[in-house]
Amino acid sequence: MTSATTEIDWERRARAAERTVEVLKSKVLEMYGDGDYSPLHRALELAKQRDERNKQRRELMEVRAEELAKHNGELEIKVAERAHAIKVILDNVTCGFLRIDADAVIRPGYSRSCAALFGAEDALDGRRLTTFLGIEGRPEGDEFHLAIEQVFDDLLPPEVSLAQMPTRFESSATVLDVQGRLIRDDDGEPESVLFTITDISELEQAQRENLEREVVIDILRQRVAFEHFLADVRAILASARLHLDDQAYVRRAVHTIKGNAASWRIDTLASRAHLVEGSDTVDGDDIESLERSLCEFLSSRVELSWAVYDDSGPTFDVPAEELHALRAMAEDPDRLADIRTWAAGVLERPVSEFLGPIDTFADRLGDRLGKTIEFSLDGAEVGVDAEIVGPVLREANHLVRNAIDHGIEVPEERIGKPAEGAVEMTVRPTDTGWCIEVADDGRGVQADALVDRALASTMITADEAASLDDDGRLALMFLDGLSTAKAATEVSGRGVGMSAVLAAVRHAGGTITTETGAWGTRFRIDLPRRPEQPVGAATGESILTG
């Protein structure tokens, strides 16, 4: 390269450098410009503002963090306080709370009172609830587990499944009421069943004491009627002792005592009679047990010290002027008919003395069967012959019982009828004696069911069934041991009550007829007045002879 060329390159480079300097100078002037509003100043100002805002944000975040920490601390304190309060409640509440899984196994987290309610010393969780309820391995336990399975299957409303399990559990020390409620998880699936367990021992004791007071008050209000009841029981049991070889007769006697005891709400005697009539053979010891049960009822209540269970029977109050009239008639041998008329009048007593608290009995039975009953009695003060009509009236509770149990439907089945079932009893005098009617507005007697049960029990043959007219089919209800009930209960089901009614009616020389249909059923009993010769107690015959 020549020297001339080298000089040209340096010149070119020098001019390029000058141009670069000019460009840089213009850029610097463009950035800084003149005064405080150059782009660089503006950029620096914006950066400063950003820094200030970030600082404010940091300060605000620090303040908020402090507030949040303070709030969390307060919240933790409140949660701890509430948890403590809940723990105090659960540890001291008398009711028990626990949860079980699908296998009825108790989950952790139950209230402390559960152990006390169950009388358990060890931990409950991990063990089956049915064990502590005393029903594991028993039919009640099977029902409980089946209901829990249905709850977790979630096919039926939980209320329906839970309603199938028993809720009352009795041990030697306590009576527990156990109520369940389904708990679902966040997805709506069955998670557990929460049970509330309550000791109702004192409540039931108070209810028993209140019931006893009501029973005593009923007896005191109807003292004469109760004396008749005591005399009846004694006479019936005495007659039963003499007829132990006739088991049908004896069972009618026991069933009558059972029904009348229930009317007076002497539940211990009614329950004992129910057990006795269900035994294979009713013997003398059974009769004695009934007598002891009644005597224990009387002796345990000081208010009933006047009620003596002996052979004295009820007394009849006769005004002094009537006794003077009797003396005058006795002195005249031609007034024998007047004396008989006078004696018949003395022996006539109001209907109410033989029925006792039948209205209370009807209401109580209806409640027990889930039915609302309107019971009415027309003729409570009608005078009737104590020896002829009295024994029949004492069997009338069977007609009322059957009307409520078999005749009146439960409210949901009373289509086209009032939800409240009506049972009416009427007693009135007639030209020849007395008429007793018991009517209801229930479903009517199912004659076909009577025939089917009689055939199944071999009480009649197929030929006999085919020859029966309508009245004959209905008359089957009076056969000893015939009942259309599926199972015997303390209410009915052994087919004894109606046969006892028929036996008493026949013994009194009366008749009984039945009318029935979709509108209900009406029983009519016609009884004659006293014949020339006295019957019943005067001849030593039993009121159940039929």
MOLIN-V904689 format. One record per pair of residues at least 6 apart in sequence whose ideal C-beta (glycine too) atoms are under 8 Angstrom apart, sorted by the first residue. I is the first residue (numbers start at 1). J is the second residue. Records with the same first field share a line. If there is no record, write none. Layout:
BEGIN
I=J, J
END
This chain:
BEGIN
30=39
31=38, 39, 40
32=38, 40, 41
33=39
90=97, 111, 112, 113
91=111, 112, 113
92=112, 113
93=111, 113
94=113, 198, 199
95=111, 113, 196, 197, 198
96=110, 111, 113, 114, 117, 118, 195, 196, 197, 198
97=110, 111, 114, 194, 195, 196, 197
98=106, 107, 109, 110, 111, 114, 124, 129, 194, 195, 197
99=106, 107, 109, 110, 183, 192, 193, 194, 195
100=106, 107, 129, 148, 192, 193, 195
101=107, 192
102=148, 149, 152, 190
103=128, 148
104=128, 129, 130, 144, 145, 148
105=126, 127, 128, 129
106=124, 125, 126, 127, 128, 129
107=125, 192
108=125
109=125
110=124, 125
114=120, 124, 197
115=121, 124
117=174, 176, 197, 199
118=124, 132, 133
119=171, 173, 174
120=132
124=132
128=136
129=144, 195
130=136, 141, 144, 145
133=141, 144, 169, 176, 178
134=169, 171
135=141, 144, 166, 169
140=166
143=164, 165, 166
144=165, 166
146=164
147=161, 162, 164, 165
148=161, 165, 193
150=156, 161, 164
151=158, 161, 162, 180, 182, 190, 193
152=190
154=189, 190
158=181, 182, 190
162=180, 181, 182, 193
165=180
166=178
167=177, 178, 179
168=175, 176, 177, 178, 200
169=175, 176, 178
170=176
173=201
174=199, 201
175=199, 200, 201, 204
176=197, 198, 199, 200
177=197, 198, 199, 200
178=195, 196, 197, 198
179=195, 196, 198
180=193, 194, 195
181=193, 194, 195, 196
182=190, 193, 194
183=190, 191, 192, 193, 194
184=190, 191
185=191
211=265
212=301
214=265
215=264, 265, 266
216=301, 303, 304
218=264, 265, 356, 357, 360
219=226, 264, 304, 307
220=303
222=352, 353, 356, 357
223=306
224=314, 349, 353
225=352, 353, 354, 355, 356
226=264, 307, 356
227=307, 313, 314, 315
228=314, 349, 353, 354, 386, 390, 394
229=260, 264, 356, 394
230=294, 307, 308, 309
231=312, 313, 314
232=260, 391, 394, 543
233=257, 260, 261, 290, 291, 294, 309
234=309, 310, 311
235=537, 542, 543
236=253, 256, 257, 542, 543, 544
237=253, 257, 287, 290, 291
239=253, 542, 543, 544
240=249, 250, 253, 254, 282, 287
241=284, 287
243=249, 250, 253, 542
244=250, 282, 283, 284, 287
247=281, 282
248=480, 481, 499
249=544
250=282
251=277, 282, 480, 494, 496
252=480, 496, 499, 500, 503, 544
253=500, 544
254=273, 276, 277, 282, 286, 290, 496
255=273, 277, 398, 494, 496, 497, 500
256=394, 395, 398, 500, 544
257=269, 273, 290
258=269, 270, 273, 274, 277, 490
259=270, 395, 397, 398, 401, 497
260=356, 394, 397
261=267, 269, 270, 273, 294
262=270, 361, 365, 397, 490
263=355, 356, 357, 358, 360, 361, 397
264=356, 357
265=357, 360, 361, 364
266=294, 297
268=293, 296, 297
269=290, 293, 294, 297
270=490
271=490
272=289, 290, 293
273=290
274=490
276=282, 286, 289, 290
277=494, 496
278=488, 494
279=286
291=309
294=309
295=309
298=304, 307, 309
316=346, 347, 349
318=346
322=342, 346
325=342
326=339, 342
329=335, 338, 339, 342
330=339
344=385, 529, 530
347=385, 386, 387, 530
348=383, 384, 385, 386
349=383, 384, 386, 390
350=380, 381, 382, 383, 384
351=377, 379, 380, 381, 382, 383, 384, 389, 393, 427
352=380, 381
354=384, 386, 389, 390, 393, 394
355=377, 380, 393, 394, 396, 397
358=375, 377, 396, 397, 400, 425
359=375, 377
361=397, 400
362=373, 375, 400, 404, 423
363=373, 375
365=373, 401, 404, 405, 491
366=372, 373, 404, 408, 421
368=491
369=404, 405, 410, 491
370=410, 411
371=404, 408, 409, 410, 411, 421
372=411, 419, 420, 421
373=404, 408, 420, 421, 422, 423
374=420, 421, 422, 423
375=400, 423, 424, 425
376=422, 423, 424, 425
377=425, 426, 427
378=424, 425, 426, 427, 428
379=425, 426, 427, 428
380=427
382=427, 428, 429, 434
384=390, 393, 427, 434
385=434, 529, 530
387=530, 534, 535, 536, 537, 538
388=433, 508, 509, 527, 528, 529, 530, 535, 536
389=434, 436, 508, 527
391=504, 507, 508, 536, 543
392=436, 501, 504, 505, 508, 510, 525, 527
393=427, 436
394=504, 543
395=497, 500, 501, 504, 505
396=425, 436, 438, 501
398=497, 498, 500, 501
399=425, 438, 501, 523
400=423, 425, 438
401=491, 492, 497
402=492, 497, 498
403=423, 438, 439, 440, 442, 521
404=421, 423, 440
405=485, 491, 492
406=442, 445, 484, 485, 492
407=421, 423, 440, 442, 443, 444, 445, 520, 521
408=421, 423, 440, 441, 442, 443
409=417, 421, 442, 443
411=419
413=443
414=421
417=441
418=441
421=440, 441, 442
422=440, 441
423=438, 439, 440
424=437, 438, 439, 440
425=436, 437, 438
426=435, 436, 437, 439
427=434, 435, 436, 437
428=434, 435
429=435
430=526
432=526, 528, 529
433=510, 526, 527, 528, 529
434=526, 527, 529
435=524, 525, 526, 527
436=524, 525, 527
437=522, 523, 524, 525
438=522, 523
439=520, 521, 522, 523
440=520, 521, 522
441=519, 520
442=520, 521
443=518, 520
444=516, 517, 518, 519, 520, 521
445=474, 477, 514, 516, 521
446=484
447=470, 473, 474, 476, 516
448=473
449=484
450=473, 474, 476, 477, 482, 484
451=460, 465, 468, 473, 476
453=482, 483, 484
454=460, 465, 476, 479, 482
455=461, 462, 465
457=481, 482
459=476, 479, 481, 482
460=468, 476
468=476
471=514
474=514, 516
475=514
476=482
477=498, 514
478=498, 499, 501, 502
479=495, 499
480=495, 496, 499
481=494, 495, 496, 499
482=495
483=492, 493, 494, 495
485=492, 493
486=493
487=493
488=494
499=546
500=544
501=512
502=512, 546
503=544, 545, 546
504=543, 544, 546
505=511, 512, 525, 527, 546
506=546
507=535, 536, 541, 542, 543, 544, 545, 546
508=527, 528, 535, 536
509=527, 528, 531, 535
510=525, 526, 527, 528
511=525, 526
512=523, 524, 525, 526
513=523, 524
514=521, 522, 523, 524
515=521, 522, 524
516=522
535=541
536=543
END
